[in-house]
């Protein structure tokens, strides 16, 4: 009897580690493990993942570096839209999970697999994101989810792995950390409450810098392309800024959000480069976009972030919104000057040839050059006319003669 060929989205954690021998030993499957790097794996990590996948019984292991794809097809639009979920969270995990799912589905199709598998539980958002991507791109692939379907407790998985002979250290770390290009999430007992903050030791990047540091970020059509006179690709610029800002322990916060499955969730994160880029880009837009461009960008960007979070990245409306967001960036070019301090940063200002705060047209609160006092008198009379009519009609209704 031939073995069923299954592609497993493999992270190397307890759940996906359990899936390999469960599929291969208990269910006679040929398991092909795939790990998708969206910015969280070093070369050393990859070697360790590959070694363990084969030890667990995988027939093959594949690493896909999806960072460039992740940036060009998603992160750049999060920057264009200044997307922070609930004005707080840069959608670190939400965004990368979709690309991990997409690459897994693509690989399953390439090798003519009969099924795909993931290690999500039944209590979180990731199960929805993986399932949706697999259903859309999987061409009727069977979706296997052992942890969710059998409602396995962590200790049950550990006991089974030990029985299979994998006497490794399966002790759960005090804090769960998920590192990626667009931020690192941090979970612990504190984030399961509504009132406790994360202690300093929970964050993987400790504070090591103390002296203020002034830096300049160069944007071209909304994309970060330079830091302190040095030009980079946008992807490399993110990595470089992360390297510069991480010692200041910038970008830490706790996000409280609504999950796809209808419950509230709380997660800590550190995202030095993403937060700095989003805030710097937003400031540059304040200077270079009209108020109506800013207004409609904010409306559509909010929806873009919501749909991405809820696993709807593949819906064609996302491409429609991306076209709009990209079109708004044609003049979002210039430099943003900021200063880094421990735990925070200050946006000092911008310089741009497209700056609409142009002294040729006047100085706010001091002098105008584009209109006269008589012009303002006529404008205010027209601008307030409808409200004046309303109050006069209301007054007559309340005080009939």
Backbone torsions as a table, in degrees:
resi	resn	phi	psi	omega
1	UNK	NA	123.7	-177.6
2	UNK	-70.5	149.5	-179.9
3	UNK	-82.0	144.7	175.8
4	UNK	-73.6	130.0	-179.5
5	UNK	-87.5	119.6	-176.2
6	UNK	-124.6	132.5	173.0
7	UNK	-99.3	124.3	-177.9
8	UNK	-108.5	126.2	171.1
9	UNK	-71.3	106.0	-167.2
10	UNK	-112.3	122.1	179.1
11	UNK	-105.8	-17.8	-177.4
12	UNK	92.7	-2.8	176.9
13	UNK	-78.0	-177.9	-176.6
14	UNK	-59.0	-48.4	-173.8
15	UNK	-62.4	-48.7	-178.8
16	UNK	-74.3	-26.7	174.5
17	UNK	-65.7	-41.4	177.0
18	UNK	-61.6	-37.2	-175.1
19	UNK	-62.2	-35.1	-175.5
20	UNK	-63.1	-57.6	-179.9
21	UNK	-69.0	-30.1	177.9
22	UNK	-63.1	-42.3	179.2
23	UNK	-71.9	-44.2	-173.6
24	UNK	-79.6	-41.2	-175.6
25	UNK	-86.8	-46.4	-173.2
26	UNK	-85.6	-23.5	-173.4
27	UNK	-127.8	13.6	173.3
28	UNK	53.2	44.9	179.8
29	UNK	-105.9	151.7	172.7
30	UNK	-95.0	107.5	-170.6
31	UNK	-97.0	124.2	176.9
32	UNK	-112.5	107.1	-175.5
33	UNK	-85.4	135.6	175.8
34	UNK	-128.6	131.0	175.0
35	UNK	-114.9	127.8	-177.3
36	UNK	-107.5	116.4	-177.7
37	UNK	-86.0	108.4	174.9
38	UNK	-108.2	30.7	173.8
39	UNK	111.1	3.8	-173.7
40	UNK	-109.1	1.4	-174.8
41	UNK	-121.0	132.7	173.4
42	UNK	-88.3	171.0	177.7
43	UNK	-60.8	-37.1	178.3
44	UNK	-65.9	-40.4	178.4
45	UNK	-59.9	-42.8	-177.0
46	UNK	-63.0	-43.8	179.2
47	UNK	-61.4	-40.6	-180.0
48	UNK	-68.0	-40.4	178.0
49	UNK	-61.7	-44.6	-179.2
50	UNK	-63.1	-45.4	-179.7
51	UNK	-59.5	-45.1	-178.1
52	UNK	-70.4	-35.9	179.2
53	UNK	-60.0	-43.5	179.8
54	UNK	-69.9	-38.1	177.7
55	UNK	-62.2	-35.7	-178.8
56	UNK	-75.1	-16.6	176.3
57	UNK	117.5	13.1	178.1
58	UNK	-69.1	144.1	177.2
59	UNK	-78.4	-27.1	178.2
60	UNK	-156.3	162.7	176.4
61	UNK	-135.9	135.4	179.4
62	UNK	-133.9	133.8	173.7
63	UNK	-109.9	127.8	177.1
64	UNK	-114.2	122.2	174.9
65	UNK	-88.2	104.2	-175.5
66	UNK	-104.2	15.4	-173.8
67	UNK	-61.8	-44.4	-178.6
68	UNK	-66.3	-42.1	177.3
69	UNK	-63.3	-42.3	179.0
70	UNK	-59.6	-44.1	179.3
71	UNK	-66.9	-54.2	-170.9
72	UNK	-69.2	-27.5	-177.0
73	UNK	-101.6	-6.0	-176.6
74	UNK	-144.3	-59.5	-172.1
75	UNK	-60.2	-39.8	-178.5
76	UNK	-60.4	-32.0	178.9
77	UNK	-77.8	-29.6	173.8
78	UNK	-65.9	-34.8	176.1
79	UNK	-70.4	-48.6	179.1
80	UNK	-54.7	-36.3	-177.2
81	UNK	-92.9	-0.3	-176.8
82	UNK	51.0	45.1	-169.2
83	UNK	-79.2	116.9	171.6
84	UNK	-132.0	114.2	-178.5
85	UNK	-65.6	130.2	-174.5
86	UNK	53.1	34.1	179.5
87	UNK	58.4	24.3	-173.9
88	UNK	-135.7	-51.8	-163.5
89	UNK	-104.7	128.2	-177.9
90	UNK	-79.3	19.9	176.7
91	UNK	58.4	42.0	-176.1
92	UNK	-57.2	-59.6	-176.6
93	UNK	-76.8	-39.6	-178.1
94	UNK	-52.5	-45.4	-176.2
95	UNK	-71.4	-46.9	-173.7
96	UNK	-70.0	-31.2	179.8
97	UNK	-60.7	-37.9	179.9
98	UNK	-63.0	-38.7	-178.8
99	UNK	-74.4	-31.5	174.0
100	UNK	-65.8	-40.6	178.8
101	UNK	-67.1	-41.7	-179.2
102	UNK	-62.7	-46.7	-179.6
103	UNK	-64.7	-35.8	178.3
104	UNK	-65.0	-44.5	179.2
105	UNK	-64.2	-41.2	179.3
106	UNK	-62.2	-42.7	-179.2
107	UNK	-66.0	-39.9	178.9
108	UNK	-61.0	-38.8	178.3
109	UNK	-68.2	-41.1	-177.9
110	UNK	-61.5	-38.8	-175.9
111	UNK	-98.7	11.3	177.8
112	UNK	57.7	44.1	177.1
113	UNK	-72.4	157.0	177.8
114	UNK	-95.8	-17.1	-176.9
115	UNK	-152.1	160.3	171.9
116	UNK	-124.6	154.1	-179.2
117	UNK	-140.3	151.1	172.7
118	UNK	-143.1	161.5	-173.8
119	UNK	-101.1	20.6	-178.6
120	UNK	-66.4	148.0	172.7
121	UNK	-84.7	179.7	178.4
122	UNK	-93.1	14.5	-172.4
123	UNK	-115.3	3.8	-174.6
124	UNK	-133.0	-174.6	-177.4
125	UNK	-78.0	-31.2	-170.7
126	UNK	-61.5	-34.2	179.1
127	UNK	-58.1	-38.2	-179.7
128	UNK	-69.6	-44.4	-178.0
129	UNK	-63.1	-46.1	179.2
130	UNK	-64.6	-47.0	-177.3
131	UNK	-60.6	-45.2	-178.4
132	UNK	-61.4	-46.9	-179.8
133	UNK	-63.0	-42.0	-180.0
134	UNK	-65.1	-40.1	-179.6
135	UNK	-67.3	-36.2	-178.7
136	UNK	-77.4	-44.0	-172.6
137	UNK	-101.8	-9.1	-170.8
138	UNK	-82.9	-6.6	178.1
139	UNK	50.2	56.8	176.4
140	UNK	67.4	25.3	174.4
141	UNK	-67.6	142.5	173.9
142	UNK	-71.0	139.0	178.5
143	UNK	-107.8	118.4	-176.7
144	UNK	-109.9	126.9	-177.5
145	UNK	-136.2	81.3	-173.6
146	UNK	-59.9	-45.1	-175.1
147	UNK	-63.4	-44.4	-179.4
148	UNK	-68.9	-48.5	-172.3
149	UNK	-68.6	-35.6	-179.1
150	UNK	-94.5	0.4	179.1
151	UNK	50.8	50.6	-174.0
152	UNK	-77.3	132.1	172.3
153	UNK	-79.5	155.4	-178.8
154	UNK	-56.5	-43.7	-177.5
155	UNK	-66.0	-33.5	177.6
156	UNK	-62.9	-42.0	177.7
157	UNK	-63.1	-44.2	-179.2
158	UNK	-62.4	-45.4	179.9
159	UNK	-59.7	-40.6	-179.1
160	UNK	-68.4	-42.6	178.8
161	UNK	-62.6	-40.0	177.2
162	UNK	-65.0	-38.9	178.2
163	UNK	-65.2	-31.2	178.0
164	UNK	-78.3	-6.6	177.2
165	UNK	100.9	8.7	-179.8
166	UNK	-94.9	80.8	-175.7
167	UNK	-85.3	58.6	-179.7
168	UNK	-96.6	172.9	177.9
169	UNK	-79.9	103.6	-179.4
170	UNK	-102.2	12.2	-179.7
171	UNK	-63.6	133.4	-179.7
172	UNK	-72.6	131.2	176.2
173	UNK	-64.9	153.7	-178.7
174	UNK	-60.1	-34.6	178.6
175	UNK	-127.9	133.1	176.9
176	UNK	-89.0	130.6	-174.4
177	UNK	-125.2	130.1	176.9
178	UNK	-123.5	107.7	-175.4
179	UNK	-96.7	137.4	177.2
180	UNK	-151.6	174.8	-178.5
181	UNK	-58.6	-36.5	-173.3
182	UNK	-105.4	29.4	174.3
183	UNK	127.7	163.9	-179.2
184	UNK	-121.5	122.9	178.3
185	UNK	-89.5	150.2	-178.4
186	UNK	-135.9	123.3	178.0
187	UNK	-123.6	146.8	178.3
188	UNK	-162.9	-173.9	-178.2
189	UNK	-61.2	-30.1	-179.5
190	UNK	-65.9	-36.0	-177.1
191	UNK	-77.1	-7.4	174.0
192	UNK	-83.5	-7.4	177.3
193	UNK	-105.1	173.9	176.6
194	UNK	-101.0	-8.7	-170.8
195	UNK	-123.4	-9.3	-177.0
196	UNK	-97.8	137.4	174.1
197	UNK	-92.1	163.5	177.9
198	UNK	-81.0	136.1	177.4
199	UNK	-74.4	166.8	-178.1
200	UNK	-54.7	-41.4	-175.4
201	UNK	-70.4	-11.3	179.6
202	UNK	-72.4	-28.7	-176.6
203	UNK	-83.6	132.6	-175.1
204	UNK	-70.4	-19.9	-177.9
205	UNK	-110.1	102.2	-178.2
206	UNK	-73.4	158.7	175.5
207	UNK	-73.0	123.9	177.9
208	UNK	-129.4	-11.0	-179.5
209	UNK	-105.3	143.0	-179.1
210	UNK	-127.0	-30.3	-177.8
211	UNK	-83.2	134.9	177.9
212	UNK	-56.6	146.0	-178.9
213	UNK	-133.4	120.7	178.3
214	UNK	-91.1	131.0	178.6
215	UNK	-134.6	160.9	177.7
216	UNK	-124.1	128.9	177.4
217	UNK	-106.3	132.4	-179.8
218	UNK	-106.3	122.8	177.4
219	UNK	-110.3	143.2	173.5
220	UNK	-132.4	116.9	-176.1
221	UNK	49.9	44.2	174.4
222	UNK	86.3	-7.1	-178.3
223	UNK	-106.3	139.0	176.9
224	UNK	-73.9	119.7	-177.5
225	UNK	-126.7	-2.6	-178.0
226	UNK	-155.0	148.9	175.8
227	UNK	-136.7	120.0	177.7
228	UNK	52.5	52.7	176.1
229	UNK	74.0	-7.1	178.1
230	UNK	-94.1	128.8	-178.1
231	UNK	-92.9	137.1	179.6
232	UNK	-134.2	166.3	164.2
233	UNK	-71.3	154.8	179.7
234	UNK	-55.3	-38.7	179.6
235	UNK	-65.7	-45.9	179.0
236	UNK	-66.0	-32.0	179.5
237	UNK	-64.3	-38.4	177.5
238	UNK	-63.1	-47.1	179.1
239	UNK	-61.5	-41.9	-178.8
240	UNK	-65.8	-44.2	179.4
241	UNK	-64.5	-37.8	176.7
242	UNK	-60.5	-41.5	179.3
243	UNK	-63.6	-39.1	-178.5
244	UNK	-72.8	-41.9	-170.3
245	UNK	-89.4	-24.5	-176.3
246	UNK	-56.2	-41.0	179.4
247	UNK	-59.6	-17.5	179.6
248	UNK	-89.1	-0.3	-179.9
249	UNK	54.9	40.4	179.9
250	UNK	-86.1	152.2	172.9
251	UNK	86.6	20.8	177.7
252	UNK	-89.0	142.2	175.8
253	UNK	-171.3	173.8	172.4
254	UNK	-122.0	125.7	-178.5
255	UNK	-98.4	133.2	173.1
256	UNK	-113.0	119.7	-174.8
257	UNK	-140.4	172.6	178.0
258	UNK	-97.0	122.5	-179.5
259	UNK	-78.2	164.9	178.6
260	UNK	-63.4	-31.6	-175.1
261	UNK	-89.5	8.3	167.8
262	UNK	96.0	8.0	177.4
263	UNK	-115.1	160.6	175.9
264	UNK	-79.1	144.9	178.2
265	UNK	-135.8	154.8	-177.8
266	UNK	-132.4	132.3	180.0
267	UNK	-146.9	139.0	174.1
268	UNK	-86.6	160.8	177.3
269	UNK	-159.0	157.6	167.1
270	UNK	-129.3	131.6	-174.3
271	UNK	-152.3	69.5	-174.7
272	UNK	-58.4	-58.0	-177.6
273	UNK	-63.7	-47.9	179.9
274	UNK	-57.2	-45.4	-178.0
275	UNK	-66.4	-42.7	178.6
276	UNK	-62.9	-44.3	-179.6
277	UNK	-63.3	-46.4	-177.8
278	UNK	-63.3	-44.4	-178.9
279	UNK	-69.7	-37.7	178.2
280	UNK	-67.3	-44.3	178.8
281	UNK	-62.0	-41.5	179.7
282	UNK	-61.7	-42.3	178.5
283	UNK	-62.7	-43.5	179.3
284	UNK	-61.7	-37.5	178.0
285	UNK	-66.0	-35.6	178.1
286	UNK	-58.7	-30.6	-179.3
287	UNK	-87.7	-24.1	-169.7
288	UNK	-114.6	-10.7	179.4
289	UNK	-110.0	153.4	174.8
290	UNK	-74.3	164.7	-177.4
291	UNK	-64.2	-31.4	-179.2
292	UNK	-77.8	-31.8	172.5
293	UNK	-62.2	-45.6	179.1
294	UNK	-61.9	-41.3	-177.2
295	UNK	-63.7	-51.3	-175.8
296	UNK	-72.6	-29.5	172.8
297	UNK	-60.1	-44.6	-178.0
298	UNK	-62.1	-39.8	-179.6
299	UNK	-64.9	-50.2	-176.9
300	UNK	-71.7	-35.8	179.5
301	UNK	-65.3	-35.5	177.5
302	UNK	-62.2	-42.2	177.1
303	UNK	-67.5	-38.5	179.3
304	UNK	-59.5	-46.8	178.7
305	UNK	-64.1	-39.8	-179.9
306	UNK	-63.3	-47.9	-178.1
307	UNK	-66.4	-38.1	177.4
308	UNK	-63.1	-46.2	179.5
309	UNK	-58.2	-37.3	-174.0
310	UNK	-92.8	16.7	172.3
311	UNK	82.3	16.2	-176.0
312	UNK	-102.4	26.4	-177.3
313	UNK	-57.8	-31.8	-175.5
314	UNK	-83.2	-7.1	177.9
315	UNK	-64.9	135.7	-176.8
316	UNK	-59.9	-21.6	178.7
317	UNK	-62.8	-26.0	178.0
318	UNK	-65.1	-36.7	177.0
319	UNK	-68.4	-35.2	177.7
320	UNK	-62.6	-45.9	-179.4
321	UNK	-65.7	-38.3	179.2
322	UNK	-60.6	-40.8	177.8
323	UNK	-60.2	-42.6	178.9
324	UNK	-63.5	-49.6	-177.8
325	UNK	-59.5	-42.9	-179.4
326	UNK	-65.5	-38.1	-179.5
327	UNK	-63.1	-31.2	-179.3
328	UNK	-72.3	-12.5	-171.8
329	UNK	-92.1	4.0	-172.9
330	UNK	-59.4	-27.8	-179.5
331	UNK	-116.7	12.5	179.2
332	UNK	-87.4	70.6	-176.5
333	UNK	-129.9	134.9	179.3
334	UNK	154.1	-172.5	-178.3
335	UNK	-110.2	143.0	173.5
336	UNK	-117.9	126.5	-178.9
337	UNK	-102.8	130.5	-179.5
338	UNK	-144.8	163.6	179.5
339	UNK	-124.6	130.6	179.2
340	UNK	-94.0	135.5	175.7
341	UNK	-130.7	165.8	174.2
342	UNK	-56.9	124.6	176.2
343	UNK	71.8	-0.5	-177.2
344	UNK	-157.4	173.5	173.5
345	UNK	-147.3	158.0	-179.9
346	UNK	-123.9	128.1	175.0
347	UNK	-83.0	113.1	-175.0
348	UNK	-83.0	-35.9	-179.7
349	UNK	163.7	-174.8	-178.1
350	UNK	-134.8	160.8	168.5
351	UNK	-135.9	125.9	-177.9
352	UNK	-155.5	140.1	176.1
353	UNK	-68.7	-14.4	180.0
354	UNK	-103.3	15.1	-178.7
355	UNK	-64.0	119.5	-179.5
356	UNK	-82.1	-8.2	172.6
357	UNK	-85.1	66.7	-170.7
358	UNK	-97.3	124.2	-177.4
359	UNK	-62.7	-16.2	178.8
360	UNK	-64.9	-19.5	-177.5
361	UNK	-106.6	1.5	177.1
362	UNK	125.3	167.8	177.1
363	UNK	-117.3	124.0	-176.1
364	UNK	-56.8	129.2	176.6
365	UNK	79.9	-2.1	-176.5
366	UNK	-126.1	-55.9	-173.2
367	UNK	-150.1	138.4	173.9
368	UNK	-113.0	152.5	179.1
369	UNK	-127.3	-4.4	-174.3
370	UNK	-109.0	-0.5	-178.7
371	UNK	-157.7	167.8	179.1
372	UNK	-113.0	170.1	176.5
373	UNK	-61.4	-36.8	178.3
374	UNK	-65.3	-35.8	176.7
375	UNK	-61.1	-42.4	-178.5
376	UNK	-66.7	-39.0	178.6
377	UNK	-59.3	-45.2	178.5
378	UNK	-66.7	-39.6	-179.9
379	UNK	-63.0	-47.4	-177.5
380	UNK	-66.9	-32.0	177.9
381	UNK	-64.3	-42.8	179.1
382	UNK	-72.5	-42.8	-177.3
383	UNK	-62.7	-33.0	-178.2
384	UNK	-98.7	5.1	-172.0
385	UNK	-64.4	-45.4	-176.6
386	UNK	-64.7	-41.1	178.1
387	UNK	-66.6	-36.2	177.3
388	UNK	-62.0	-43.2	178.4
389	UNK	-62.4	-43.0	180.0
390	UNK	-57.5	-48.3	-176.4
391	UNK	-70.1	-31.4	176.8
392	UNK	-69.6	-41.0	177.8
393	UNK	-65.9	-43.3	179.5
394	UNK	-61.9	-40.2	179.7
395	UNK	-62.9	-39.0	-179.5
396	UNK	-69.9	-33.5	178.1
397	UNK	-69.8	-36.6	-178.9
398	UNK	-79.7	-25.8	-178.2
399	UNK	-130.8	67.0	-178.9
400	UNK	-66.0	139.7	-178.6
401	UNK	-82.1	NA	NA
